[in-house]
């Protein structure tokens, strides 16, 4: 059943950049009309919903995409946070086929869980006080999840490319996570590499947020890292894996693109499910 709260990818692929999840100039995929957030807890009735919510932390409206396994009651499910790459958006996970992957993982034996994705930017760190994606995730997301009758505190997090940077950054402040996974993590071994992205305000801001510079702060959380050996970030990902004592580290053939991500995402969801169990 299709409602105005459901976004169906319908095969409309999103072109993806080498630095994130979408290429400049890609056509905008039309979305559903805006749906106001529920004023009180309400159980989700569809496996995929897309809503516009106002983020005070980001001073803008963002898409809140919620994905649950088909045929599983959503009320009370634990939540895995999903962060998109640079140039992408929350709906990117729909176009990568995550709804079907999540259903397949649960039908194969993984404990049911929901996935929550939001629109982010600039490596999921604050550019200034007016736009702070991490504050949105920490202070606003729990209320949005609770009002939809899901568990308010995410139990796990994963991200792709820039989103992996953001997921690792999020885990530093949320040691109760059962798992945090970076897929093709866009990490930087030095300031010139990071500066070239034209995202970070200065070297100090990059140093404060760079996962490679704060690995010890991640240690309480089980860490996963997946990366293609042909990925331009593979060297940084290997350095991260060598020092983070990850619960899972998988390097295989692949590049920084949707073909690789579609291939490894089922494995990532299986890993997350095993940690939630």
C-alpha atoms as an extended CHARMM CRD file, in Angstrom:
* protein
*
       277  EXT
         1         1  UNK       CA              0.0000000000        0.0000000000        0.0000000000  PROA      1               0.0000000000
         2         2  UNK       CA              1.4610000000        3.3370000000       -1.0620000000  PROA      2               0.0000000000
         3         3  UNK       CA              0.7360000000        6.3390000000        1.1450000000  PROA      3               0.0000000000
         4         4  UNK       CA              1.9820000000        9.8630000000        0.8660000000  PROA      4               0.0000000000
         5         5  UNK       CA              4.4030000000        9.0610000000        3.7160000000  PROA      5               0.0000000000
         6         6  UNK       CA              6.1770000000        6.4070000000        1.6540000000  PROA      6               0.0000000000
         7         7  UNK       CA              8.9450000000        7.1410000000       -0.8220000000  PROA      7               0.0000000000
         8         8  UNK       CA              9.5320000000        4.3920000000       -3.3570000000  PROA      8               0.0000000000
         9         9  UNK       CA             12.8310000000        4.6350000000       -5.1580000000  PROA      9               0.0000000000
        10        10  UNK       CA             11.2290000000        3.1190000000       -8.2540000000  PROA      10              0.0000000000
        11        11  UNK       CA             14.5490000000        2.4870000000       -9.9090000000  PROA      11              0.0000000000
        12        12  UNK       CA             15.4560000000        6.1740000000      -10.0230000000  PROA      12              0.0000000000
        13        13  UNK       CA             19.1500000000        5.8090000000       -9.1920000000  PROA      13              0.0000000000
        14        14  UNK       CA             21.1590000000        8.5660000000       -7.6140000000  PROA      14              0.0000000000
        15        15  UNK       CA             24.5640000000        9.2180000000       -9.1750000000  PROA      15              0.0000000000
        16        16  UNK       CA             27.3050000000        9.0760000000       -6.5870000000  PROA      16              0.0000000000
        17        17  UNK       CA             30.5290000000       11.0010000000       -6.2370000000  PROA      17              0.0000000000
        18        18  UNK       CA             33.9760000000        9.6970000000       -5.4060000000  PROA      18              0.0000000000
        19        19  UNK       CA             33.8440000000       11.7140000000       -2.2140000000  PROA      19              0.0000000000
        20        20  UNK       CA             30.3250000000       10.9250000000       -1.0960000000  PROA      20              0.0000000000
        21        21  UNK       CA             27.0600000000        9.4830000000       -2.3380000000  PROA      21              0.0000000000
        22        22  UNK       CA             25.7730000000       11.7320000000       -5.1340000000  PROA      22              0.0000000000
        23        23  UNK       CA             27.2170000000       13.5510000000       -8.0940000000  PROA      23              0.0000000000
        24        24  UNK       CA             26.6470000000       17.1940000000       -8.8240000000  PROA      24              0.0000000000
        25        25  UNK       CA             24.0980000000       17.8020000000      -11.5350000000  PROA      25              0.0000000000
        26        26  UNK       CA             22.0570000000       14.6860000000      -10.7360000000  PROA      26              0.0000000000
        27        27  UNK       CA             18.3270000000       15.3160000000      -11.2470000000  PROA      27              0.0000000000
        28        28  UNK       CA             16.3260000000       15.9350000000       -8.1230000000  PROA      28              0.0000000000
        29        29  UNK       CA             14.0720000000       12.9950000000       -7.3250000000  PROA      29              0.0000000000
        30        30  UNK       CA             10.5820000000       14.2720000000       -6.4960000000  PROA      30              0.0000000000
        31        31  UNK       CA              9.5090000000       13.5420000000       -2.9700000000  PROA      31              0.0000000000
        32        32  UNK       CA              6.1960000000       13.1370000000       -1.1920000000  PROA      32              0.0000000000
        33        33  UNK       CA              4.3090000000       16.1510000000        0.1460000000  PROA      33              0.0000000000
        34        34  UNK       CA              5.3940000000       17.3180000000        3.5600000000  PROA      34              0.0000000000
        35        35  UNK       CA              3.8680000000       15.4000000000        6.4450000000  PROA      35              0.0000000000
        36        36  UNK       CA              3.7980000000       17.0610000000        9.8780000000  PROA      36              0.0000000000
        37        37  UNK       CA              5.4250000000       15.1320000000       12.7240000000  PROA      37              0.0000000000
        38        38  UNK       CA              2.9790000000       13.2770000000       14.9920000000  PROA      38              0.0000000000
        39        39  UNK       CA              2.1580000000       15.1290000000       18.2320000000  PROA      39              0.0000000000
        40        40  UNK       CA              2.1620000000       11.9080000000       20.2740000000  PROA      40              0.0000000000
        41        41  UNK       CA              3.5990000000        8.3720000000       19.9450000000  PROA      41              0.0000000000
        42        42  UNK       CA              2.2410000000        6.6220000000       16.8840000000  PROA      42              0.0000000000
        43        43  UNK       CA              3.3750000000        3.2330000000       15.6240000000  PROA      43              0.0000000000
        44        44  UNK       CA              4.6630000000        3.1250000000       12.0800000000  PROA      44              0.0000000000
        45        45  UNK       CA              2.3430000000        1.2240000000        9.7640000000  PROA      45              0.0000000000
        46        46  UNK       CA              4.4880000000        1.0690000000        6.6390000000  PROA      46              0.0000000000
        47        47  UNK       CA              7.9960000000       -0.3920000000        6.1550000000  PROA      47              0.0000000000
        48        48  UNK       CA              9.2910000000        2.8890000000        4.6490000000  PROA      48              0.0000000000
        49        49  UNK       CA              8.2540000000        6.4070000000        5.6070000000  PROA      49              0.0000000000
        50        50  UNK       CA              9.6940000000        9.7850000000        4.6810000000  PROA      50              0.0000000000
        51        51  UNK       CA              8.7870000000       12.8870000000        6.6580000000  PROA      51              0.0000000000
        52        52  UNK       CA              9.9730000000       16.4690000000        6.7400000000  PROA      52              0.0000000000
        53        53  UNK       CA             10.9810000000       17.6000000000       10.2090000000  PROA      53              0.0000000000
        54        54  UNK       CA             12.3020000000       20.9250000000       11.3910000000  PROA      54              0.0000000000
        55        55  UNK       CA             15.7820000000       20.7460000000       12.8920000000  PROA      55              0.0000000000
        56        56  UNK       CA             16.5920000000       23.6420000000       15.1740000000  PROA      56              0.0000000000
        57        57  UNK       CA             20.1810000000       22.4080000000       15.3860000000  PROA      57              0.0000000000
        58        58  UNK       CA             20.5710000000       22.7020000000       11.6010000000  PROA      58              0.0000000000
        59        59  UNK       CA             18.2130000000       25.6780000000       11.1710000000  PROA      59              0.0000000000
        60        60  UNK       CA             16.4140000000       23.9460000000        8.3250000000  PROA      60              0.0000000000
        61        61  UNK       CA             13.9650000000       21.1880000000        7.4580000000  PROA      61              0.0000000000
        62        62  UNK       CA             15.3850000000       17.7260000000        6.8160000000  PROA      62              0.0000000000
        63        63  UNK       CA             14.0560000000       14.4080000000        5.6000000000  PROA      63              0.0000000000
        64        64  UNK       CA             13.6100000000       11.7640000000        8.2860000000  PROA      64              0.0000000000
        65        65  UNK       CA             13.6070000000        8.3660000000        6.5720000000  PROA      65              0.0000000000
        66        66  UNK       CA             12.5310000000        5.3890000000        8.6710000000  PROA      66              0.0000000000
        67        67  UNK       CA             12.9320000000        1.8160000000        7.4050000000  PROA      67              0.0000000000
        68        68  UNK       CA             11.5740000000       -1.2630000000        9.1810000000  PROA      68              0.0000000000
        69        69  UNK       CA             11.5300000000       -4.9230000000        8.1040000000  PROA      69              0.0000000000
        70        70  UNK       CA              8.4580000000       -5.9330000000        6.1580000000  PROA      70              0.0000000000
        71        71  UNK       CA              5.9420000000       -7.8880000000        8.1820000000  PROA      71              0.0000000000
        72        72  UNK       CA              7.4480000000       -6.9050000000       11.5360000000  PROA      72              0.0000000000
        73        73  UNK       CA              5.5920000000       -4.5940000000       13.9590000000  PROA      73              0.0000000000
        74        74  UNK       CA              7.6440000000       -1.4160000000       14.2660000000  PROA      74              0.0000000000
        75        75  UNK       CA              6.6420000000       -0.4250000000       17.7980000000  PROA      75              0.0000000000
        76        76  UNK       CA              9.5580000000       -0.6520000000       20.2170000000  PROA      76              0.0000000000
        77        77  UNK       CA             12.1840000000       -1.6890000000       17.6650000000  PROA      77              0.0000000000
        78        78  UNK       CA             15.8090000000       -0.7330000000       18.3320000000  PROA      78              0.0000000000
        79        79  UNK       CA             17.1640000000        1.7640000000       15.8210000000  PROA      79              0.0000000000
        80        80  UNK       CA             20.3310000000        1.8850000000       13.7410000000  PROA      80              0.0000000000
        81        81  UNK       CA             21.3100000000        5.3650000000       12.6200000000  PROA      81              0.0000000000
        82        82  UNK       CA             22.3710000000        5.6250000000        8.9480000000  PROA      82              0.0000000000
        83        83  UNK       CA             24.4180000000        8.5920000000        7.6900000000  PROA      83              0.0000000000
        84        84  UNK       CA             24.8000000000        9.3200000000        3.9810000000  PROA      84              0.0000000000
        85        85  UNK       CA             27.8640000000       10.4840000000        2.0910000000  PROA      85              0.0000000000
        86        86  UNK       CA             28.7960000000       13.8640000000        0.7000000000  PROA      86              0.0000000000
        87        87  UNK       CA             26.3110000000       15.0760000000       -1.8930000000  PROA      87              0.0000000000
        88        88  UNK       CA             23.7980000000       12.4530000000       -0.7990000000  PROA      88              0.0000000000
        89        89  UNK       CA             20.7470000000       12.6600000000        1.4210000000  PROA      89              0.0000000000
        90        90  UNK       CA             18.6580000000       10.4460000000        3.6390000000  PROA      90              0.0000000000
        91        91  UNK       CA             16.8150000000        8.9870000000        0.6360000000  PROA      91              0.0000000000
        92        92  UNK       CA             20.0980000000        7.6570000000       -0.7470000000  PROA      92              0.0000000000
        93        93  UNK       CA             19.6180000000        4.5590000000        1.4130000000  PROA      93              0.0000000000
        94        94  UNK       CA             16.3170000000        3.8530000000       -0.3430000000  PROA      94              0.0000000000
        95        95  UNK       CA             17.9680000000        4.0740000000       -3.7350000000  PROA      95              0.0000000000
        96        96  UNK       CA             20.7440000000        1.7390000000       -2.5920000000  PROA      96              0.0000000000
        97        97  UNK       CA             18.0710000000       -0.8750000000       -1.7990000000  PROA      97              0.0000000000
        98        98  UNK       CA             18.4250000000       -0.8620000000        1.9930000000  PROA      98              0.0000000000
        99        99  UNK       CA             14.7130000000       -1.6190000000        2.7010000000  PROA      99              0.0000000000
       100       100  UNK       CA             14.9070000000       -4.9580000000        0.8610000000  PROA      100             0.0000000000
       101       101  UNK       CA             18.3240000000       -5.7030000000        2.3970000000  PROA      101             0.0000000000
       102       102  UNK       CA             17.0090000000       -5.1110000000        5.9200000000  PROA      102             0.0000000000
       103       103  UNK       CA             13.9940000000       -7.3530000000        5.3400000000  PROA      103             0.0000000000
       104       104  UNK       CA             16.2330000000      -10.0740000000        3.9250000000  PROA      104             0.0000000000
       105       105  UNK       CA             18.6080000000       -9.8520000000        6.9020000000  PROA      105             0.0000000000
       106       106  UNK       CA             15.7660000000      -10.2290000000        9.3820000000  PROA      106             0.0000000000
       107       107  UNK       CA             14.2170000000      -13.1130000000        7.4630000000  PROA      107             0.0000000000
       108       108  UNK       CA             17.6400000000      -14.7750000000        7.5230000000  PROA      108             0.0000000000
       109       109  UNK       CA             17.6900000000      -14.6360000000       11.3220000000  PROA      109             0.0000000000
       110       110  UNK       CA             18.8810000000      -11.1790000000       12.3670000000  PROA      110             0.0000000000
       111       111  UNK       CA             16.8810000000       -9.6390000000       15.2110000000  PROA      111             0.0000000000
       112       112  UNK       CA             14.4390000000       -7.0290000000       13.8660000000  PROA      112             0.0000000000
       113       113  UNK       CA             15.6070000000       -3.4390000000       13.9870000000  PROA      113             0.0000000000
       114       114  UNK       CA             14.7480000000       -0.1490000000       12.3200000000  PROA      114             0.0000000000
       115       115  UNK       CA             16.9880000000        2.1840000000       10.3450000000  PROA      115             0.0000000000
       116       116  UNK       CA             16.7510000000        5.9570000000       10.6730000000  PROA      116             0.0000000000
       117       117  UNK       CA             18.3970000000        8.2720000000        8.1530000000  PROA      117             0.0000000000
       118       118  UNK       CA             18.5080000000       12.0670000000        8.1030000000  PROA      118             0.0000000000
       119       119  UNK       CA             19.8140000000       14.7570000000        5.7740000000  PROA      119             0.0000000000
       120       120  UNK       CA             23.2630000000       15.9650000000        6.7890000000  PROA      120             0.0000000000
       121       121  UNK       CA             26.1640000000       17.9470000000        5.4020000000  PROA      121             0.0000000000
       122       122  UNK       CA             29.8380000000       19.0130000000        5.8340000000  PROA      122             0.0000000000
       123       123  UNK       CA             31.0770000000       15.7090000000        7.2330000000  PROA      123             0.0000000000
       124       124  UNK       CA             28.3530000000       15.6720000000        9.8940000000  PROA      124             0.0000000000
       125       125  UNK       CA             30.1620000000       18.2440000000       12.0350000000  PROA      125             0.0000000000
       126       126  UNK       CA             29.2350000000       21.8250000000       12.8930000000  PROA      126             0.0000000000
       127       127  UNK       CA             30.2980000000       24.4970000000       10.4720000000  PROA      127             0.0000000000
       128       128  UNK       CA             29.1050000000       27.0880000000       12.9930000000  PROA      128             0.0000000000
       129       129  UNK       CA             26.5320000000       27.3880000000       15.7640000000  PROA      129             0.0000000000
       130       130  UNK       CA             23.7140000000       27.6900000000       13.2170000000  PROA      130             0.0000000000
       131       131  UNK       CA             24.2550000000       24.2860000000       11.6130000000  PROA      131             0.0000000000
       132       132  UNK       CA             25.3160000000       21.3890000000       13.8390000000  PROA      132             0.0000000000
       133       133  UNK       CA             24.4100000000       17.9100000000       12.5210000000  PROA      133             0.0000000000
       134       134  UNK       CA             25.8620000000       16.1330000000       15.5740000000  PROA      134             0.0000000000
       135       135  UNK       CA             23.6210000000       18.1670000000       17.8690000000  PROA      135             0.0000000000
       136       136  UNK       CA             20.6530000000       17.2110000000       15.6870000000  PROA      136             0.0000000000
       137       137  UNK       CA             21.5160000000       13.5360000000       16.1050000000  PROA      137             0.0000000000
       138       138  UNK       CA             22.0960000000       13.7840000000       19.8520000000  PROA      138             0.0000000000
       139       139  UNK       CA             19.3880000000       16.2030000000       20.9580000000  PROA      139             0.0000000000
       140       140  UNK       CA             16.5960000000       16.0370000000       18.3750000000  PROA      140             0.0000000000
       141       141  UNK       CA             16.6030000000       12.5380000000       16.8880000000  PROA      141             0.0000000000
       142       142  UNK       CA             15.6020000000       10.7550000000       20.1380000000  PROA      142             0.0000000000
       143       143  UNK       CA             12.3950000000       12.7950000000       20.3240000000  PROA      143             0.0000000000
       144       144  UNK       CA             11.5670000000       12.1370000000       16.6810000000  PROA      144             0.0000000000
       145       145  UNK       CA             12.0440000000        8.3930000000       17.1990000000  PROA      145             0.0000000000
       146       146  UNK       CA             10.0540000000        8.3340000000       20.4280000000  PROA      146             0.0000000000
       147       147  UNK       CA              7.1120000000       10.1070000000       18.8080000000  PROA      147             0.0000000000
       148       148  UNK       CA              7.0430000000        7.3160000000       16.2490000000  PROA      148             0.0000000000
       149       149  UNK       CA              7.0020000000        4.6440000000       18.9650000000  PROA      149             0.0000000000
       150       150  UNK       CA             10.5610000000        3.4910000000       18.3070000000  PROA      150             0.0000000000
       151       151  UNK       CA             13.2810000000        3.2670000000       20.9460000000  PROA      151             0.0000000000
       152       152  UNK       CA             14.5820000000        6.8190000000       21.3310000000  PROA      152             0.0000000000
       153       153  UNK       CA             18.3070000000        6.1450000000       21.6630000000  PROA      153             0.0000000000
       154       154  UNK       CA             19.9370000000        4.5980000000       18.5650000000  PROA      154             0.0000000000
       155       155  UNK       CA             21.4870000000        1.2250000000       19.3850000000  PROA      155             0.0000000000
       156       156  UNK       CA             23.9180000000        1.2650000000       16.4450000000  PROA      156             0.0000000000
       157       157  UNK       CA             25.1680000000        3.5570000000       13.7030000000  PROA      157             0.0000000000
       158       158  UNK       CA             26.7080000000        3.1890000000       10.2780000000  PROA      158             0.0000000000
       159       159  UNK       CA             27.6510000000        5.5580000000        7.5170000000  PROA      159             0.0000000000
       160       160  UNK       CA             28.9710000000        5.6290000000        3.9760000000  PROA      160             0.0000000000
       161       161  UNK       CA             31.9840000000        7.7660000000        3.0450000000  PROA      161             0.0000000000
       162       162  UNK       CA             31.3860000000       11.1530000000        4.6990000000  PROA      162             0.0000000000
       163       163  UNK       CA             28.6740000000        9.4090000000        6.6930000000  PROA      163             0.0000000000
       164       164  UNK       CA             31.2580000000        6.9980000000        8.0960000000  PROA      164             0.0000000000
       165       165  UNK       CA             33.2450000000        9.9970000000        9.3470000000  PROA      165             0.0000000000
       166       166  UNK       CA             30.0390000000       11.2230000000       10.9950000000  PROA      166             0.0000000000
       167       167  UNK       CA             29.1250000000        7.8250000000       12.4610000000  PROA      167             0.0000000000
       168       168  UNK       CA             32.5410000000        7.4100000000       14.0770000000  PROA      168             0.0000000000
       169       169  UNK       CA             32.2750000000       10.9680000000       15.3930000000  PROA      169             0.0000000000
       170       170  UNK       CA             28.8330000000       10.2050000000       16.8240000000  PROA      170             0.0000000000
       171       171  UNK       CA             30.1090000000        7.0560000000       18.5390000000  PROA      171             0.0000000000
       172       172  UNK       CA             32.6980000000        9.0470000000       20.4920000000  PROA      172             0.0000000000
       173       173  UNK       CA             29.8220000000       10.6430000000       22.4110000000  PROA      173             0.0000000000
       174       174  UNK       CA             27.5880000000        7.5560000000       22.5950000000  PROA      174             0.0000000000
       175       175  UNK       CA             29.4860000000        4.7040000000       24.1980000000  PROA      175             0.0000000000
       176       176  UNK       CA             26.2680000000        2.7380000000       24.7570000000  PROA      176             0.0000000000
       177       177  UNK       CA             26.1150000000        1.8880000000       21.0370000000  PROA      177             0.0000000000
       178       178  UNK       CA             26.2190000000       -1.8260000000       20.2730000000  PROA      178             0.0000000000
       179       179  UNK       CA             28.0970000000       -1.1970000000       17.0160000000  PROA      179             0.0000000000
       180       180  UNK       CA             29.3790000000        1.5460000000       14.7410000000  PROA      180             0.0000000000
       181       181  UNK       CA             30.3400000000        0.7860000000       11.1410000000  PROA      181             0.0000000000
       182       182  UNK       CA             32.0880000000        2.8130000000        8.4870000000  PROA      182             0.0000000000
       183       183  UNK       CA             31.6560000000        1.8170000000        4.8480000000  PROA      183             0.0000000000
       184       184  UNK       CA             34.2740000000        3.3460000000        2.5340000000  PROA      184             0.0000000000
       185       185  UNK       CA             35.1260000000        5.7580000000        5.3660000000  PROA      185             0.0000000000
       186       186  UNK       CA             36.2600000000        9.1790000000        4.1520000000  PROA      186             0.0000000000
       187       187  UNK       CA             39.0620000000        9.7010000000        6.6730000000  PROA      187             0.0000000000
       188       188  UNK       CA             42.1140000000       11.9100000000        6.3350000000  PROA      188             0.0000000000
       189       189  UNK       CA             45.6360000000       11.0840000000        7.4590000000  PROA      189             0.0000000000
       190       190  UNK       CA             46.8000000000       14.7240000000        7.3390000000  PROA      190             0.0000000000
       191       191  UNK       CA             45.5180000000       18.2810000000        7.1880000000  PROA      191             0.0000000000
       192       192  UNK       CA             46.3790000000       18.9470000000        3.5120000000  PROA      192             0.0000000000
       193       193  UNK       CA             44.1580000000       16.0280000000        2.4730000000  PROA      193             0.0000000000
       194       194  UNK       CA             41.3360000000       17.2460000000        4.6940000000  PROA      194             0.0000000000
       195       195  UNK       CA             41.7720000000       20.8830000000        3.6650000000  PROA      195             0.0000000000
       196       196  UNK       CA             41.3800000000       19.9260000000        0.0140000000  PROA      196             0.0000000000
       197       197  UNK       CA             37.7560000000       18.9550000000        0.7340000000  PROA      197             0.0000000000
       198       198  UNK       CA             36.9330000000       22.6140000000        1.5130000000  PROA      198             0.0000000000
       199       199  UNK       CA             34.6740000000       21.5560000000        4.3830000000  PROA      199             0.0000000000
       200       200  UNK       CA             36.5080000000       22.1450000000        7.6250000000  PROA      200             0.0000000000
       201       201  UNK       CA             36.7980000000       25.6700000000        8.9600000000  PROA      201             0.0000000000
       202       202  UNK       CA             40.4410000000       25.2340000000        9.9100000000  PROA      202             0.0000000000
       203       203  UNK       CA             42.9710000000       22.6140000000       10.9670000000  PROA      203             0.0000000000
       204       204  UNK       CA             41.8330000000       22.7290000000       14.5920000000  PROA      204             0.0000000000
       205       205  UNK       CA             38.2500000000       21.8880000000       13.6590000000  PROA      205             0.0000000000
       206       206  UNK       CA             39.4450000000       18.9610000000       11.5750000000  PROA      206             0.0000000000
       207       207  UNK       CA             41.7460000000       17.7300000000       14.3670000000  PROA      207             0.0000000000
       208       208  UNK       CA             38.8540000000       17.9120000000       16.8420000000  PROA      208             0.0000000000
       209       209  UNK       CA             36.6180000000       15.7090000000       14.7130000000  PROA      209             0.0000000000
       210       210  UNK       CA             38.8840000000       13.4310000000       12.6650000000  PROA      210             0.0000000000
       211       211  UNK       CA             38.2570000000        9.7700000000       13.7200000000  PROA      211             0.0000000000
       212       212  UNK       CA             41.8790000000        8.8250000000       13.0200000000  PROA      212             0.0000000000
       213       213  UNK       CA             42.9580000000       11.3110000000       15.7030000000  PROA      213             0.0000000000
       214       214  UNK       CA             40.5170000000       10.0060000000       18.3370000000  PROA      214             0.0000000000
       215       215  UNK       CA             40.5630000000        6.2320000000       17.9920000000  PROA      215             0.0000000000
       216       216  UNK       CA             40.9540000000        5.6530000000       21.7290000000  PROA      216             0.0000000000
       217       217  UNK       CA             37.6550000000        7.4190000000       22.3550000000  PROA      217             0.0000000000
       218       218  UNK       CA             35.9170000000        4.8380000000       20.1680000000  PROA      218             0.0000000000
       219       219  UNK       CA             37.2690000000        1.7660000000       21.9380000000  PROA      219             0.0000000000
       220       220  UNK       CA             34.2110000000        1.1340000000       24.1950000000  PROA      220             0.0000000000
       221       221  UNK       CA             32.0540000000        0.6620000000       21.0650000000  PROA      221             0.0000000000
       222       222  UNK       CA             32.4020000000       -2.4130000000       18.7900000000  PROA      222             0.0000000000
       223       223  UNK       CA             33.7370000000       -0.9980000000       15.5270000000  PROA      223             0.0000000000
       224       224  UNK       CA             33.3670000000       -2.2370000000       11.9650000000  PROA      224             0.0000000000
       225       225  UNK       CA             35.0810000000       -1.0210000000        8.8020000000  PROA      225             0.0000000000
       226       226  UNK       CA             34.3700000000       -2.0850000000        5.2170000000  PROA      226             0.0000000000
       227       227  UNK       CA             36.3390000000       -0.6620000000        2.2880000000  PROA      227             0.0000000000
       228       228  UNK       CA             37.1730000000       -1.5270000000       -1.3040000000  PROA      228             0.0000000000
       229       229  UNK       CA             40.8480000000       -2.0000000000       -2.0640000000  PROA      229             0.0000000000
       230       230  UNK       CA             40.4460000000        0.3100000000       -5.0700000000  PROA      230             0.0000000000
       231       231  UNK       CA             38.9680000000        3.0880000000       -2.9370000000  PROA      231             0.0000000000
       232       232  UNK       CA             41.0070000000        6.3140000000       -2.7470000000  PROA      232             0.0000000000
       233       233  UNK       CA             40.3810000000        6.2570000000        1.0140000000  PROA      233             0.0000000000
       234       234  UNK       CA             41.6190000000        2.6640000000        1.4120000000  PROA      234             0.0000000000
       235       235  UNK       CA             44.9860000000        3.6980000000        2.8910000000  PROA      235             0.0000000000
       236       236  UNK       CA             43.3280000000        5.7770000000        5.6080000000  PROA      236             0.0000000000
       237       237  UNK       CA             40.7690000000        3.0120000000        6.2420000000  PROA      237             0.0000000000
       238       238  UNK       CA             43.5470000000        0.4510000000        6.7120000000  PROA      238             0.0000000000
       239       239  UNK       CA             45.3320000000        2.7280000000        9.1510000000  PROA      239             0.0000000000
       240       240  UNK       CA             42.0940000000        3.1220000000       11.0720000000  PROA      240             0.0000000000
       241       241  UNK       CA             41.5320000000       -0.6540000000       11.1330000000  PROA      241             0.0000000000
       242       242  UNK       CA             45.0810000000       -1.3190000000       12.3110000000  PROA      242             0.0000000000
       243       243  UNK       CA             44.6520000000        0.9180000000       15.3470000000  PROA      243             0.0000000000
       244       244  UNK       CA             40.9700000000        0.5850000000       16.2830000000  PROA      244             0.0000000000
       245       245  UNK       CA             40.9580000000       -3.1530000000       17.1650000000  PROA      245             0.0000000000
       246       246  UNK       CA             37.7400000000       -3.5060000000       15.1510000000  PROA      246             0.0000000000
       247       247  UNK       CA             35.2040000000       -6.2480000000       15.7250000000  PROA      247             0.0000000000
       248       248  UNK       CA             35.0400000000       -6.5470000000       11.9250000000  PROA      248             0.0000000000
       249       249  UNK       CA             37.3660000000       -5.2420000000        9.2200000000  PROA      249             0.0000000000
       250       250  UNK       CA             36.7610000000       -6.2970000000        5.6350000000  PROA      250             0.0000000000
       251       251  UNK       CA             38.7330000000       -5.1220000000        2.6190000000  PROA      251             0.0000000000
       252       252  UNK       CA             37.7610000000       -6.5860000000       -0.7250000000  PROA      252             0.0000000000
       253       253  UNK       CA             37.6490000000       -5.7210000000       -4.4140000000  PROA      253             0.0000000000
       254       254  UNK       CA             35.7260000000       -2.5600000000       -5.0780000000  PROA      254             0.0000000000
       255       255  UNK       CA             35.8490000000        1.1910000000       -5.5210000000  PROA      255             0.0000000000
       256       256  UNK       CA             34.1650000000        4.2020000000       -3.9360000000  PROA      256             0.0000000000
       257       257  UNK       CA             30.8190000000        3.7560000000       -5.6570000000  PROA      257             0.0000000000
       258       258  UNK       CA             27.3010000000        2.3980000000       -5.3650000000  PROA      258             0.0000000000
       259       259  UNK       CA             28.2420000000       -0.9210000000       -6.9660000000  PROA      259             0.0000000000
       260       260  UNK       CA             30.5470000000       -1.6930000000       -4.0350000000  PROA      260             0.0000000000
       261       261  UNK       CA             28.1280000000       -0.3350000000       -1.4360000000  PROA      261             0.0000000000
       262       262  UNK       CA             25.2170000000       -2.4110000000       -2.7240000000  PROA      262             0.0000000000
       263       263  UNK       CA             27.4230000000       -5.4970000000       -2.5390000000  PROA      263             0.0000000000
       264       264  UNK       CA             28.6160000000       -5.0290000000        1.0460000000  PROA      264             0.0000000000
       265       265  UNK       CA             25.5970000000       -3.4420000000        2.7230000000  PROA      265             0.0000000000
       266       266  UNK       CA             23.8660000000       -6.8130000000        3.3220000000  PROA      266             0.0000000000
       267       267  UNK       CA             26.9900000000       -7.9770000000        5.1800000000  PROA      267             0.0000000000
       268       268  UNK       CA             27.0600000000       -4.7530000000        7.2020000000  PROA      268             0.0000000000
       269       269  UNK       CA             23.4030000000       -5.1110000000        8.1920000000  PROA      269             0.0000000000
       270       270  UNK       CA             24.0630000000       -8.7250000000        9.1950000000  PROA      270             0.0000000000
       271       271  UNK       CA             26.9630000000       -7.5730000000       11.3910000000  PROA      271             0.0000000000
       272       272  UNK       CA             24.8410000000       -4.8710000000       13.0280000000  PROA      272             0.0000000000
       273       273  UNK       CA             22.0370000000       -7.3500000000       13.6610000000  PROA      273             0.0000000000
       274       274  UNK       CA             24.4720000000       -9.7720000000       15.3000000000  PROA      274             0.0000000000
       275       275  UNK       CA             25.6440000000       -7.0460000000       17.6840000000  PROA      275             0.0000000000
       276       276  UNK       CA             22.0860000000       -6.0860000000       18.5760000000  PROA      276             0.0000000000
       277       277  UNK       CA             21.3590000000       -9.7200000000       19.4110000000  PROA      277             0.0000000000
